[in-house]
């Protein structure tokens, strides 16, 4: 029973880390778009959207 609780805790920790990294990628995309060049920001937002889609697919939709 304790092994299952540890496994659930690690899953939650993994999701929190991935969400924090996605937030950092999004923030960097906004920085690129607002401070460097709008084209880089658009490319960064596209990459962010692709990463979010991959996270949703591999994290929730795909069955093991």
C-alpha positions in Angstrom: 0.0 0.0 0.0 2.8 2.4 0.8 4.5 1.6 -2.5 1.4 2.8 -4.3 1.3 6.0 -2.3 4.9 6.7 -3.2 4.2 6.0 -6.9 1.2 8.4 -6.9 3.3 11.1 -5.2 6.1 10.7 -7.8 3.5 11.0 -10.6 2.1 14.2 -9.1 5.6 15.6 -8.6 6.4 14.8 -12.3 3.3 16.7 -13.4 4.2 19.7 -11.3 7.7 19.8 -12.7 6.4 19.5 -16.3 3.9 22.3 -15.8 6.6 24.5 -14.3 8.8 23.9 -17.3 6.0 24.6 -19.7 5.4 27.9 -17.9 9.1 28.8 -18.2 9.0 28.0 -22.0 5.8 30.2 -22.3 7.4 33.0 -20.4 10.6 32.8 -22.5 8.4 32.9 -25.7 6.7 36.1 -24.5 10.1 37.6 -23.7 11.3 36.8 -27.2 8.2 38.2 -28.8 8.1 41.4 -26.7 11.8 42.2 -26.3 13.7 40.6 -29.1 11.6 40.1 -32.3 7.9 39.3 -32.8 8.7 36.5 -35.2 10.7 34.7 -32.5 7.8 35.1 -30.1 5.4 33.5 -32.6 7.8 30.6 -33.2 8.2 30.2 -29.4 4.4 30.2 -28.9 4.1 27.5 -31.6 6.7 25.4 -29.9 4.9 25.9 -26.5 1.6 24.8 -28.1 3.3 21.7 -29.5 4.9 20.9 -26.1 1.5 21.3 -24.3 -0.1 19.0 -26.9 2.6 16.4 -26.4 2.2 16.7 -22.6 -1.5 16.2 -22.8 -1.2 13.3 -25.2 1.6 11.4 -23.4 0.5 12.4 -19.9 -3.3 11.7 -20.1 -4.6 10.3 -23.3 -2.2 7.5 -24.3 -2.7 4.3 -22.4 0.2 2.3 -21.1 
